[in-house]
């Protein structure tokens, strides 16, 4: 089973193969295709990271609401005179 980096390496190799074939399968130049493929995959990853980051809430949801009252606060429970709840 591949880890995250193994998957990215496989994507880079596949992209380099694609670029090489699109260029007419020339002799040599393997490093330039790998470099271009790495740049392409890194750009895709950065774009996805940015898109995903925009889907998360800016902060945690509030710890209290009008319905539940403040967390840890028993003010929602009405007390009777004399101290009994």
PDB file as gemmi writes it, atoms N, CA and C in Angstrom:
CRYST1    1.000    1.000    1.000  90.00  90.00  90.00 P 1                      
ATOM      1  N   UNK A   1       0.842  -1.180   0.000  1.00  0.00           N  
ATOM      2  CA  UNK A   1       0.000   0.000   0.000  1.00  0.00           C  
ATOM      3  C   UNK A   1       0.887   1.243   0.000  1.00  0.00           C  
ATOM      4  N   UNK A   2       0.535   2.198  -0.815  1.00  0.00           N  
ATOM      5  CA  UNK A   2       1.325   3.415  -0.930  1.00  0.00           C  
ATOM      6  C   UNK A   2       0.884   4.446   0.094  1.00  0.00           C  
ATOM      7  N   UNK A   3       1.864   5.196   0.614  1.00  0.00           N  
ATOM      8  CA  UNK A   3       1.530   6.314   1.482  1.00  0.00           C  
ATOM      9  C   UNK A   3       1.322   7.553   0.618  1.00  0.00           C  
ATOM     10  N   UNK A   4       1.071   8.679   1.261  1.00  0.00           N  
ATOM     11  CA  UNK A   4       0.801   9.919   0.534  1.00  0.00           C  
ATOM     12  C   UNK A   4       1.917  10.249  -0.454  1.00  0.00           C  
ATOM     13  N   UNK A   5       3.167  10.113   0.009  1.00  0.00           N  
ATOM     14  CA  UNK A   5       4.294  10.468  -0.854  1.00  0.00           C  
ATOM     15  C   UNK A   5       4.471   9.474  -1.995  1.00  0.00           C  
ATOM     16  N   UNK A   6       4.173   8.216  -1.745  1.00  0.00           N  
ATOM     17  CA  UNK A   6       4.241   7.217  -2.801  1.00  0.00           C  
ATOM     18  C   UNK A   6       3.207   7.474  -3.879  1.00  0.00           C  
ATOM     19  N   UNK A   7       2.032   7.890  -3.459  1.00  0.00           N  
ATOM     20  CA  UNK A   7       0.958   8.202  -4.419  1.00  0.00           C  
ATOM     21  C   UNK A   7       1.355   9.405  -5.273  1.00  0.00           C  
ATOM     22  N   UNK A   8       1.927  10.419  -4.630  1.00  0.00           N  
ATOM     23  CA  UNK A   8       2.345  11.608  -5.381  1.00  0.00           C  
ATOM     24  C   UNK A   8       3.460  11.247  -6.357  1.00  0.00           C  
ATOM     25  N   UNK A   9       4.406  10.418  -5.915  1.00  0.00           N  
ATOM     26  CA  UNK A   9       5.491   9.986  -6.813  1.00  0.00           C  
ATOM     27  C   UNK A   9       4.927   9.242  -8.021  1.00  0.00           C  
ATOM     28  N   UNK A  10       3.945   8.392  -7.804  1.00  0.00           N  
ATOM     29  CA  UNK A  10       3.307   7.673  -8.918  1.00  0.00           C  
ATOM     30  C   UNK A  10       2.632   8.649  -9.873  1.00  0.00           C  
ATOM     31  N   UNK A  11       1.953   9.656  -9.324  1.00  0.00           N  
ATOM     32  CA  UNK A  11       1.306  10.666 -10.171  1.00  0.00           C  
ATOM     33  C   UNK A  11       2.334  11.429 -10.998  1.00  0.00           C  
ATOM     34  N   UNK A  12       3.479  11.739 -10.383  1.00  0.00           N  
ATOM     35  CA  UNK A  12       4.543  12.446 -11.102  1.00  0.00           C  
ATOM     36  C   UNK A  12       5.072  11.586 -12.242  1.00  0.00           C  
ATOM     37  N   UNK A  13       5.301  10.312 -11.979  1.00  0.00           N  
ATOM     38  CA  UNK A  13       5.801   9.405 -13.027  1.00  0.00           C  
ATOM     39  C   UNK A  13       4.795   9.288 -14.176  1.00  0.00           C  
ATOM     40  N   UNK A  14       3.514   9.167 -13.819  1.00  0.00           N  
ATOM     41  CA  UNK A  14       2.477   9.058 -14.856  1.00  0.00           C  
ATOM     42  C   UNK A  14       2.399  10.337 -15.683  1.00  0.00           C  
ATOM     43  N   UNK A  15       2.506  11.497 -15.006  1.00  0.00           N  
ATOM     44  CA  UNK A  15       2.455  12.778 -15.711  1.00  0.00           C  
ATOM     45  C   UNK A  15       3.687  12.931 -16.604  1.00  0.00           C  
ATOM     46  N   UNK A  16       4.854  12.526 -16.133  1.00  0.00           N  
ATOM     47  CA  UNK A  16       6.079  12.603 -16.942  1.00  0.00           C  
ATOM     48  C   UNK A  16       5.950  11.733 -18.188  1.00  0.00           C  
ATOM     49  N   UNK A  17       5.382  10.544 -18.035  1.00  0.00           N  
ATOM     50  CA  UNK A  17       5.150   9.648 -19.169  1.00  0.00           C  
ATOM     51  C   UNK A  17       4.213  10.307 -20.184  1.00  0.00           C  
ATOM     52  N   UNK A  18       3.166  10.931 -19.669  1.00  0.00           N  
ATOM     53  CA  UNK A  18       2.203  11.611 -20.539  1.00  0.00           C  
ATOM     54  C   UNK A  18       2.884  12.750 -21.303  1.00  0.00           C  
ATOM     55  N   UNK A  19       3.669  13.563 -20.600  1.00  0.00           N  
ATOM     56  CA  UNK A  19       4.370  14.676 -21.244  1.00  0.00           C  
ATOM     57  C   UNK A  19       5.346  14.168 -22.302  1.00  0.00           C  
ATOM     58  N   UNK A  20       6.057  13.093 -21.984  1.00  0.00           N  
ATOM     59  CA  UNK A  20       7.020  12.506 -22.903  1.00  0.00           C  
ATOM     60  C   UNK A  20       6.321  12.024 -24.180  1.00  0.00           C  
ATOM     61  N   UNK A  21       5.173  11.345 -24.019  1.00  0.00           N  
ATOM     62  CA  UNK A  21       4.417  10.858 -25.172  1.00  0.00           C  
ATOM     63  C   UNK A  21       3.875  12.022 -26.000  1.00  0.00           C  
ATOM     64  N   UNK A  22       3.380  13.067 -25.312  1.00  0.00           N  
ATOM     65  CA  UNK A  22       2.860  14.235 -26.028  1.00  0.00           C  
ATOM     66  C   UNK A  22       3.956  14.943 -26.832  1.00  0.00           C  
ATOM     67  N   UNK A  23       5.196  14.850 -26.356  1.00  0.00           N  
ATOM     68  CA  UNK A  23       6.334  15.471 -27.050  1.00  0.00           C  
ATOM     69  C   UNK A  23       6.853  14.606 -28.190  1.00  0.00           C  
ATOM     70  N   UNK A  24       6.231  13.458 -28.413  1.00  0.00           N  
ATOM     71  CA  UNK A  24       6.645  12.584 -29.515  1.00  0.00           C  
ATOM     72  C   UNK A  24       7.639  11.521 -29.100  1.00  0.00           C  
ATOM     73  N   UNK A  25       7.733  11.230 -27.823  1.00  0.00           N  
ATOM     74  CA  UNK A  25       8.619  10.196 -27.285  1.00  0.00           C  
ATOM     75  C   UNK A  25      10.072  10.383 -27.714  1.00  0.00           C  
ATOM     76  N   UNK A  26      10.645  11.572 -27.466  1.00  0.00           N  
ATOM     77  CA  UNK A  26      12.023  11.817 -27.903  1.00  0.00           C  
ATOM     78  C   UNK A  26      13.038  11.041 -27.070  1.00  0.00           C  
ATOM     79  N   UNK A  27      14.224  10.849 -27.640  1.00  0.00           N  
ATOM     80  CA  UNK A  27      15.326  10.214 -26.919  1.00  0.00           C  
ATOM     81  C   UNK A  27      15.873  11.218 -25.903  1.00  0.00           C  
ATOM     82  N   UNK A  28      16.164  10.748 -24.708  1.00  0.00           N  
ATOM     83  CA  UNK A  28      16.755  11.603 -23.684  1.00  0.00           C  
ATOM     84  C   UNK A  28      15.757  12.606 -23.113  1.00  0.00           C  
ATOM     85  N   UNK A  29      16.258  13.470 -22.269  1.00  0.00           N  
ATOM     86  CA  UNK A  29      15.417  14.513 -21.688  1.00  0.00           C  
ATOM     87  C   UNK A  29      14.505  14.039 -20.577  1.00  0.00           C  
ATOM     88  N   UNK A  30      14.777  12.849 -20.042  1.00  0.00           N  
ATOM     89  CA  UNK A  30      13.920  12.292 -19.002  1.00  0.00           C  
ATOM     90  C   UNK A  30      13.784  13.243 -17.821  1.00  0.00           C  
ATOM     91  N   UNK A  31      14.903  13.858 -17.421  1.00  0.00           N  
ATOM     92  CA  UNK A  31      14.881  14.753 -16.262  1.00  0.00           C  
ATOM     93  C   UNK A  31      13.980  15.965 -16.472  1.00  0.00           C  
ATOM     94  N   UNK A  32      13.960  16.491 -17.689  1.00  0.00           N  
ATOM     95  CA  UNK A  32      13.122  17.664 -17.946  1.00  0.00           C  
ATOM     96  C   UNK A  32      11.639  17.304 -17.865  1.00  0.00           C  
ATOM     97  N   UNK A  33      11.284  16.102 -18.317  1.00  0.00           N  
ATOM     98  CA  UNK A  33       9.883  15.672 -18.215  1.00  0.00           C  
ATOM     99  C   UNK A  33       9.490  15.424 -16.759  1.00  0.00           C  
ATOM    100  N   UNK A  34      10.406  14.837 -15.997  1.00  0.00           N  
ATOM    101  CA  UNK A  34      10.128  14.613 -14.573  1.00  0.00           C  
ATOM    102  C   UNK A  34       9.990  15.935 -13.824  1.00  0.00           C  
ATOM    103  N   UNK A  35      10.854  16.897 -14.158  1.00  0.00           N  
ATOM    104  CA  UNK A  35      10.795  18.212 -13.504  1.00  0.00           C  
ATOM    105  C   UNK A  35       9.475  18.906 -13.821  1.00  0.00           C  
ATOM    106  N   UNK A  36       9.079  18.887 -15.088  1.00  0.00           N  
ATOM    107  CA  UNK A  36       7.819  19.518 -15.481  1.00  0.00           C  
ATOM    108  C   UNK A  36       6.639  18.811 -14.823  1.00  0.00           C  
ATOM    109  N   UNK A  37       6.687  17.498 -14.772  1.00  0.00           N  
ATOM    110  CA  UNK A  37       5.615  16.725 -14.140  1.00  0.00           C  
ATOM    111  C   UNK A  37       5.518  17.061 -12.656  1.00  0.00           C  
ATOM    112  N   UNK A  38       6.660  17.184 -11.991  1.00  0.00           N  
ATOM    113  CA  UNK A  38       6.658  17.528 -10.568  1.00  0.00           C  
ATOM    114  C   UNK A  38       6.056  18.914 -10.359  1.00  0.00           C  
ATOM    115  N   UNK A  39       6.391  19.858 -11.205  1.00  0.00           N  
ATOM    116  CA  UNK A  39       5.822  21.203 -11.102  1.00  0.00           C  
ATOM    117  C   UNK A  39       4.307  21.166 -11.315  1.00  0.00           C  
ATOM    118  N   UNK A  40       3.857  20.375 -12.288  1.00  0.00           N  
ATOM    119  CA  UNK A  40       2.421  20.259 -12.566  1.00  0.00           C  
ATOM    120  C   UNK A  40       1.675  19.673 -11.374  1.00  0.00           C  
ATOM    121  N   UNK A  41       2.206  18.590 -10.830  1.00  0.00           N  
ATOM    122  CA  UNK A  41       1.548  17.918  -9.700  1.00  0.00           C  
ATOM    123  C   UNK A  41       1.568  18.816  -8.465  1.00  0.00           C  
ATOM    124  N   UNK A  42       2.694  19.482  -8.203  1.00  0.00           N  
ATOM    125  CA  UNK A  42       2.758  20.399  -7.061  1.00  0.00           C  
ATOM    126  C   UNK A  42       1.746  21.529  -7.200  1.00  0.00           C  
ATOM    127  N   UNK A  43       1.574  22.042  -8.408  1.00  0.00           N  
ATOM    128  CA  UNK A  43       0.590  23.101  -8.642  1.00  0.00           C  
ATOM    129  C   UNK A  43      -0.827  22.577  -8.407  1.00  0.00           C  
ATOM    130  N   UNK A  44      -1.108  21.360  -8.869  1.00  0.00           N  
ATOM    131  CA  UNK A  44      -2.421  20.760  -8.637  1.00  0.00           C  
ATOM    132  C   UNK A  44      -2.685  20.570  -7.148  1.00  0.00           C  
ATOM    133  N   UNK A  45      -1.672  20.075  -6.428  1.00  0.00           N  
ATOM    134  CA  UNK A  45      -1.816  19.855  -4.986  1.00  0.00           C  
ATOM    135  C   UNK A  45      -2.057  21.173  -4.252  1.00  0.00           C  
ATOM    136  N   UNK A  46      -1.318  22.216  -4.629  1.00  0.00           N  
ATOM    137  CA  UNK A  46      -1.483  23.520  -3.983  1.00  0.00           C  
ATOM    138  C   UNK A  46      -2.886  24.077  -4.238  1.00  0.00           C  
ATOM    139  N   UNK A  47      -3.374  23.897  -5.462  1.00  0.00           N  
ATOM    140  CA  UNK A  47      -4.713  24.373  -5.796  1.00  0.00           C  
ATOM    141  C   UNK A  47      -5.767  23.621  -4.979  1.00  0.00           C  
ATOM    142  N   UNK A  48      -5.619  22.306  -4.879  1.00  0.00           N  
ATOM    143  CA  UNK A  48      -6.565  21.515  -4.090  1.00  0.00           C  
ATOM    144  C   UNK A  48      -6.501  21.880  -2.610  1.00  0.00           C  
ATOM    145  N   UNK A  49      -5.280  22.082  -2.088  1.00  0.00           N  
ATOM    146  CA  UNK A  49      -5.138  22.476  -0.686  1.00  0.00           C  
ATOM    147  C   UNK A  49      -5.850  23.792  -0.413  1.00  0.00           C  
ATOM    148  N   UNK A  50      -5.716  24.736  -1.342  1.00  0.00           N  
ATOM    149  CA  UNK A  50      -6.360  26.042  -1.187  1.00  0.00           C  
ATOM    150  C   UNK A  50      -7.883  25.895  -1.222  1.00  0.00           C  
ATOM    151  N   UNK A  51      -8.387  25.093  -2.156  1.00  0.00           N  
ATOM    152  CA  UNK A  51      -9.834  24.883  -2.260  1.00  0.00           C  
ATOM    153  C   UNK A  51     -10.384  24.206  -1.012  1.00  0.00           C  
ATOM    154  N   UNK A  52      -9.669  23.216  -0.507  1.00  0.00           N  
ATOM    155  CA  UNK A  52     -10.114  22.505   0.688  1.00  0.00           C  
ATOM    156  C   UNK A  52     -10.090  23.419   1.905  1.00  0.00           C  
ATOM    157  N   UNK A  53      -9.045  24.237   2.010  1.00  0.00           N  
ATOM    158  CA  UNK A  53      -8.927  25.139   3.156  1.00  0.00           C  
ATOM    159  C   UNK A  53     -10.105  26.108   3.218  1.00  0.00           C  
ATOM    160  N   UNK A  54     -10.652  26.459   2.073  1.00  0.00           N  
ATOM    161  CA  UNK A  54     -11.773  27.394   2.035  1.00  0.00           C  
ATOM    162  C   UNK A  54     -13.092  26.739   2.419  1.00  0.00           C  
ATOM    163  N   UNK A  55     -13.111  25.414   2.535  1.00  0.00           N  
ATOM    164  CA  UNK A  55     -14.352  24.743   2.889  1.00  0.00           C  
ATOM    165  C   UNK A  55     -14.504  24.543   4.392  1.00  0.00           C  
ATOM    166  N   UNK A  56     -13.409  24.726   5.155  1.00  0.00           N  
ATOM    167  CA  UNK A  56     -13.466  24.557   6.594  1.00  0.00           C  
ATOM    168  C   UNK A  56     -13.957  25.837   7.247  1.00  0.00           C  
ATOM    169  N   UNK A  57     -14.668  25.711   8.369  1.00  0.00           N  
ATOM    170  CA  UNK A  57     -15.111  26.923   9.064  1.00  0.00           C  
ATOM    171  C   UNK A  57     -13.916  27.705   9.598  1.00  0.00           C  
ATOM    172  N   UNK A  58     -14.086  29.009   9.700  1.00  0.00           N  
ATOM    173  CA  UNK A  58     -13.007  29.864  10.177  1.00  0.00           C  
ATOM    174  C   UNK A  58     -12.671  29.580  11.632  1.00  0.00           C  
ATOM    175  N   UNK A  59     -13.650  29.143  12.387  1.00  0.00           N  
ATOM    176  CA  UNK A  59     -13.409  28.839  13.797  1.00  0.00           C  
ATOM    177  C   UNK A  59     -14.362  27.729  14.219  1.00  0.00           C  
ATOM    178  N   UNK A  60     -14.174  27.275  15.440  1.00  0.00           N  
ATOM    179  CA  UNK A  60     -15.080  26.271  15.972  1.00  0.00           C  
ATOM    180  C   UNK A  60     -16.471  26.866  16.120  1.00  0.00           C  
ATOM    181  N   UNK A  61     -17.491  26.031  16.075  1.00  0.00           N  
ATOM    182  CA  UNK A  61     -18.835  26.557  16.292  1.00  0.00           C  
ATOM    183  C   UNK A  61     -18.948  27.109  17.710  1.00  0.00           C  
ATOM    184  N   UNK A  62     -19.879  28.011  17.943  1.00  0.00           N  
ATOM    185  CA  UNK A  62     -20.025  28.584  19.282  1.00  0.00           C  
ATOM    186  C   UNK A  62     -20.337  27.506  20.305  1.00  0.00           C  
ATOM    187  N   UNK A  63     -19.838  27.710  21.517  1.00  0.00           N  
ATOM    188  CA  UNK A  63     -20.049  26.722  22.567  1.00  0.00           C  
ATOM    189  C   UNK A  63     -21.402  26.901  23.244  1.00  0.00           C  
ATOM    190  N   UNK A  64     -22.125  27.922  22.868  1.00  0.00           N  
ATOM    191  CA  UNK A  64     -23.454  28.116  23.451  1.00  0.00           C  
ATOM    192  C   UNK A  64     -24.390  28.672  22.393  1.00  0.00           C  
ATOM    193  N   UNK A  65     -25.648  28.476  22.625  1.00  0.00           N  
ATOM    194  CA  UNK A  65     -26.661  29.005  21.730  1.00  0.00           C  
ATOM    195  C   UNK A  65     -27.804  29.551  22.567  1.00  0.00           C  
ATOM    196  N   UNK A  66     -28.731  30.173  21.935  1.00  0.00           N  
ATOM    197  CA  UNK A  66     -29.896  30.691  22.640  1.00  0.00           C  
ATOM    198  C   UNK A  66     -30.676  29.546  23.290  1.00  0.00           C  
ATOM    199  N   UNK A  67     -30.691  28.411  22.619  1.00  0.00           N  
ATOM    200  CA  UNK A  67     -31.460  27.269  23.116  1.00  0.00           C  
ATOM    201  C   UNK A  67     -30.785  26.617  24.311  1.00  0.00           C  
ATOM    202  N   UNK A  68     -29.482  26.389  24.228  1.00  0.00           N  
ATOM    203  CA  UNK A  68     -28.800  25.632  25.278  1.00  0.00           C  
ATOM    204  C   UNK A  68     -28.213  26.490  26.375  1.00  0.00           C  
ATOM    205  N   UNK A  69     -28.045  27.761  26.141  1.00  0.00           N  
ATOM    206  CA  UNK A  69     -27.406  28.609  27.133  1.00  0.00           C  
ATOM    207  C   UNK A  69     -25.896  28.454  27.061  1.00  0.00           C  
ATOM    208  N   UNK A  70     -25.194  29.168  27.918  1.00  0.00           N  
ATOM    209  CA  UNK A  70     -23.749  29.118  27.937  1.00  0.00           C  
ATOM    210  C   UNK A  70     -23.289  27.787  28.505  1.00  0.00           C  
ATOM    211  N   UNK A  71     -22.239  27.238  27.915  1.00  0.00           N  
ATOM    212  CA  UNK A  71     -21.693  25.975  28.395  1.00  0.00           C  
ATOM    213  C   UNK A  71     -21.251  26.126  29.842  1.00  0.00           C  
ATOM    214  N   UNK A  72     -21.647  25.181  30.687  1.00  0.00           N  
ATOM    215  CA  UNK A  72     -21.255  25.211  32.083  1.00  0.00           C  
ATOM    216  C   UNK A  72     -22.080  26.164  32.930  1.00  0.00           C  
ATOM    217  N   UNK A  73     -22.976  26.863  32.310  1.00  0.00           N  
ATOM    218  CA  UNK A  73     -23.794  27.830  33.031  1.00  0.00           C  
ATOM    219  C   UNK A  73     -25.154  27.199  33.308  1.00  0.00           C  
ATOM    220  N   UNK A  74     -25.582  27.205  34.531  1.00  0.00           N  
ATOM    221  CA  UNK A  74     -26.871  26.635  34.900  1.00  0.00           C  
ATOM    222  C   UNK A  74     -27.956  27.693  34.968  1.00  0.00           C  
ATOM    223  N   UNK A  75     -27.740  28.847  34.336  1.00  0.00           N  
ATOM    224  CA  UNK A  75     -28.721  29.919  34.411  1.00  0.00           C  
ATOM    225  C   UNK A  75     -30.015  29.551  33.699  1.00  0.00           C  
ATOM    226  N   UNK A  76     -29.966  28.531  32.833  1.00  0.00           N  
ATOM    227  CA  UNK A  76     -31.191  28.104  32.159  1.00  0.00           C  
ATOM    228  C   UNK A  76     -32.117  27.400  33.113  1.00  0.00           C  
ATOM    229  N   UNK A  77     -31.579  26.903  34.242  1.00  0.00           N  
ATOM    230  CA  UNK A  77     -32.394  26.243  35.234  1.00  0.00           C  
ATOM    231  C   UNK A  77     -32.928  27.302  36.184  1.00  0.00           C  
ATOM    232  N   UNK A  78     -34.211  27.388  36.271  1.00  0.00           N  
ATOM    233  CA  UNK A  78     -34.837  28.404  37.124  1.00  0.00           C  
ATOM    234  C   UNK A  78     -34.722  27.987  38.589  1.00  0.00           C  
ATOM    235  N   UNK A  79     -34.287  28.895  39.403  1.00  0.00           N  
ATOM    236  CA  UNK A  79     -34.163  28.583  40.830  1.00  0.00           C  
ATOM    237  C   UNK A  79     -35.316  29.209  41.594  1.00  0.00           C  
ATOM    238  N   UNK A  80     -35.738  28.523  42.634  1.00  0.00           N  
ATOM    239  CA  UNK A  80     -36.806  29.022  43.476  1.00  0.00           C  
ATOM    240  C   UNK A  80     -36.194  29.778  44.642  1.00  0.00           C  
ATOM    241  N   UNK A  81     -36.919  30.723  45.183  1.00  0.00           N  
ATOM    242  CA  UNK A  81     -36.406  31.390  46.369  1.00  0.00           C  
ATOM    243  C   UNK A  81     -36.143  30.370  47.462  1.00  0.00           C  
ATOM    244  N   UNK A  82     -35.083  30.505  48.177  1.00  0.00           N  
ATOM    245  CA  UNK A  82     -34.729  29.577  49.227  1.00  0.00           C  
ATOM    246  C   UNK A  82     -33.598  28.647  48.779  1.00  0.00           C  
ATOM    247  N   UNK A  83     -33.155  28.765  47.502  1.00  0.00           N  
ATOM    248  CA  UNK A  83     -31.991  28.010  47.049  1.00  0.00           C  
ATOM    249  C   UNK A  83     -32.307  26.688  46.396  1.00  0.00           C  
ATOM    250  N   UNK A  84     -33.541  26.191  46.411  1.00  0.00           N  
ATOM    251  CA  UNK A  84     -33.853  24.915  45.756  1.00  0.00           C  
ATOM    252  C   UNK A  84     -34.047  25.135  44.265  1.00  0.00           C  
ATOM    253  N   UNK A  85     -33.597  24.186  43.486  1.00  0.00           N  
ATOM    254  CA  UNK A  85     -33.745  24.275  42.032  1.00  0.00           C  
ATOM    255  C   UNK A  85     -35.080  23.720  41.609  1.00  0.00           C  
TER     256      UNK A  85                                                      
END                                                                             
